[in-house]
């Protein structure tokens, strides 16, 4: 297939076609690229919790997303066309995508904090995404991978970047770490904490399947929060000191409260999970008098987190394969989303 035929054709894509539950496989034009963009042939794409929100059409999705939209934002692929201003990428390069498209001009971007850009647009949420045969991306948003990195693993680098950013937003070597919420990003955070020298990693969840994945990814101790009281259990496991670092990945209001309570004096809690409603906290006892650090995490640091993520994967210190649990063709998207919504999965891959 020559470059010109790629540019002018049609492709299959999974489209959020209307306000309401579900999605539809449609034939749409292959996107055209601008001078600073690249066209990528999607090799593998992975489903995120955000995609489930869009699929189910919850309140957040209804407020944020405008159908009709090709959704999906985690992918890897091969560069098939480059814009005339693009110098650092070539046809045939194996790439992963930073899904946050930033402005470059706001105060945050200009001081090197682009991950908190005030004007962030997200592919598959605010503009066309990657549940498709091809995706157009700004060249600066692509990360060039080693050729031997499996497409599924390369696709999961984006959510793994969340795990890396959360875990490494403060010192972790030699410290005890609790990971609350063992969805895909949580179990990746378990592996990152272990690879970064955490003395012990405790994984907390209410789902046996996900706790088992956390074990496979290197957790030292599993706590089933539905069967035992996590705060008391953590006190016993840490000689009544509390845990040094909490990585909050669940967004569950009760779990968040427990995370603050189990944290040691002077500890750190880094929060990635998104509650759907305000959460009540004991600010005096659990934050101020404890002298803790609370860190809100969004996205990945550009491109420091990508370098760290690539380093973990290329060195073999983190192996994502145990948490890639299901694979489907793009046309089997309904089965894939059902599997994801059951809670009994790690990362789910779709192949366009």
N, C-alpha and C positions, 0 to 999 in steps of 0.2 A: 504494500500500500504506500503510494507516494505521499509526500507531505500535502500536496494540493487536494487530493481526494479525501484526506483526513479532515481538512478544514471545511469542506463544503457539504459534507454528508449529514446523515441523521444517526442518532444513537438511541439505545434503550436506556431509560432512566426511571428510578423510583421517585414518584412525584407525590408530594402532599397536595392533592388535587382539589380539596375543598375543606372548609371549616367543619370538623367532625372527626369521628374515629376512622383510622385506617389510612391507606395510601394506595397508589395505583401505578402499575408498570406502564409507561407510555413511551412512544417514539417522539423524540424532540430533536431540534437541530443541535449539532455539535457546536459548542461555544466558539466564538471567534475571539482571537487574542489581540491585545493591544501591544504597543512597542516594548513595554516593560514586563510583559506577561509570557507565560509558558503554557503550552497545551500538554497535558499528561494523559497517557493511556492508563486507566486505572487497572492495576493488577489485583489488588485486594483492598477491601474496605471493611472496617469493623464497626459494630453497633455500639453506641454510647447510651447511657441513661437519658441524655438530652434527647436523643432520637426517639426514645420510648415516650417521653413527654409529648413530643410532636405527633407521634403516631396515635397516642391515646387522646390527644387534644385536650389537655388539662388547662387550668386557668392561665398558667404561665405561657403556654404555647399560644393560646387564643389571643393573649395580649401582645405577644412579641412577633409571631410568624404570620406572614401574609401569603396565603395560597394564591395561585398555584406555584409551587416551589420544589425544585429538585433538592432533597435534603440529604443528610449524611455529612460528616466532617472529618472522619478519620480514614486516611487512605495512604497507600503507596502505589507507585507506578513508574512508567517509563516515559521520559520526555520524548515527544514526537514532533514538536514544533517550538521554536523559540522566537520571541519578538526581536526586532532589529537592535534594541538597546541592551539586550541581555548578553553579558560577557562571560559569566562564571558557570553557565550551564550549557550542555550540548545535547543534541539528539542522541538517545540511547542511555542517558544517565538514569540511574535508579534512585528515585527520590521519595521522601516523606514530606508531609505538609504541616507547617505551623498554621493553624486554622484561624488565628486572630489576625485580621488585617488592620493595621494601625496607621495613624495619620502621619506620624513623623514630625509634626509641628507643634503639638500641645506641650505644655511645660513638662509633663511626665516623659513623653518621648524624647524631648531635647535633653533631659538630664539622665538618659540611659535607663529609664524605667518603662520601656514600651509595653511591658506586660500589664501595666495599669493605665494604658492610654485611655484618655477620656472619651475618645471617639471610635473605640473598637467596633469593627464589624466582624461577624463570625460567618464563615462559609456554612451553608446548609441550614442557617438560621435567619440571617439577614440578607443573604444573597445565595445564588445557586451553589449547591454542594456536590458531593462526590458519589452518591449512590447511582452511578452512571458508568458508561463505558469510557467517557473522557471528562476531564475537569480542567478548566482554565484557572490559573493561579498567578498572582504577582510573583515574579522570579525571586524576589527577596524572601518570600515565604516558604521556599523549598529548601529542604535539607538533603544534601547529596550523601547517599549511603554507599558503603562498600558493596560490590556486586554480589557477594556471597550471603548477604543478609536476607533471610527468607521474607517474601512479600508480606506474610501475615504478621511477622514480628515488626517489620518496618512500619506497617499500618498502625500497630499498637504503640509506636514511639510517642505519638501525641498524648494519649492518656498516661503513658508511663512518665512523660514529662511532668504531668500533674503530681504524680507520686514522688518523683525526684525533687521537685520544687518544694513540696510539703515536707518531706523528710529532712531535706538539707537546708531548710530555712533557719537553722540554728545548729549548734554543735550536737553530734550524735554519737561519736566514738566513745566507747566505754560506758554508755548510759543505758538505763532501762527504758524501753519504748513500748507504749501501748498503742496498737492500731485498732481503732473502733470503727467497725463496718468493713466487712471483707468482700465487697464487690470487687470487680476487676482492678480498680485503682488501689483499693485497700490491700489486696494481696500483692500487688506490685510494690506497694510501700513497705510491706513486710520484707520482701527480697532486697529492696534498696537499703533499708535499715541494717539488715544483716551484712550486706556487702560493704557498708560504711562503718562497720566495727561496733555496732550496738552490742552491749554485753548480753542483754536478753530482750527478746521481742515477744510480747503478749498479743494475741489476736482475739478480738471480741466480736461476736455476732450472735444472731438467734437462729441461723440457718446452718444445719449440719454440713450440707454440701459445700458451702462457702468456707466453713471452718476447716474442712478437709483440704480444700485448695490452699488455704493459708499454711497448713502444715506442709504441703508439698512445696510451697514457696519459701519454706525455711523458718516458720514460727516455732519458737521454743515451747510455748505454752498456749493452749486454747482455752478460752472462757466462753461458755454458752450462756449468754446473758438472760435467757429465758429459764434456765435451770438452776443457776446459782447467782447470788447477789454480787455483782462485779466489784463494787467498791470494797466490800469486806474481803473478797477473794484477793484483790490486788494488794490490800494492806498486808495480808498473810504472806503473799509472794515477795513482798519487798521489805520484810522485817519492820512492818508498820511505818515505813518511811514515805510510802507513796511512790508513784512512778515518775521518772525524771522528765520524760517527754510523752505527750499525748498527740497522736495524729488522728484528727477527727474526720472520718470519711463517710459517716452514716447520714448526717443531717437529721437524725432522729432526736426530738427534743429531750426525751428522757436520757438517751445515751450521752447527749451533750452535757447535761447536768452532771451525770455520773463521771464524765471525763474531767470536768473541773474539780470535782470532789476528790477523785483519786490522784490528782496531780500533787507532787511534792512541793514543799516550800521552795520558792525560787525556780520552779520548773517552767517548762514551755509547752503551750498548746498551740498547734498549727491546725487551722480549720479550713477544710475544703468542702465538706458536706453541706448541702443546702436545705435547711428546714423550710417548709412551705408556710410557716406562720411564725410570729415572734416567740422567742424562748425566754422564760423567766430564769434569771441567774441570781445566786447569792453573791453580789458584787463585793460586799464587805469581807466576808469570810473566805471566799474562794478565789478572789482576784487581788484585792488591795492588801489585806493582812498577810496573804501568802507571798506577795511580791512576785507574781508570775508574769510571764510574757504571753500575750495573746496575739497570734499572727493570722490574719486572714489571707488565704491563698487564692489567687486567680491566675489561670493559665500557666504559662511557662516563662521563665526569664529568657529574653531573646538576646543572644543565643547561647548564653552560658548554660542554661538547663539542657539545651539540645546537645551541647558538647559533652556534658556529664552523662546524659542518657546514652549517647552513642558509645562513650567510653565503657560504661557498664556492660553493654551488649557485645561490643567487639572484643572485649577482654574475656568474655565468658563468665564474669563475676555475677551477672544476673542472666538467668535463662527463663525467657517468657513462655517457652513451649508448654509447660504443665498447665498454665492458665488459659491457653487457647483451646477451648473445649468442644466447640461445634463449628461446622463449616457447611454453608449452603450456597447454591447458585442464586443469583440475584432474583430469578423468577420465583424462588421458594421463600420470598421475604415474609410471607404470612407465618409460615412455620418458624422462621428465625425469630420473629418478634414474639410469637407465643412462647418459645423457649426462653427468651430473655425475660419476659414478664413472669415466668414461673419462679424466677429467682434461682433456679438450679442450672446455672451456667457460669463459666468464666467469661472470656472474650468470645464473641460470636463473629465469624468471618463471613462476608458475602463476596462471591466472585462474579464480577460483571461479565 
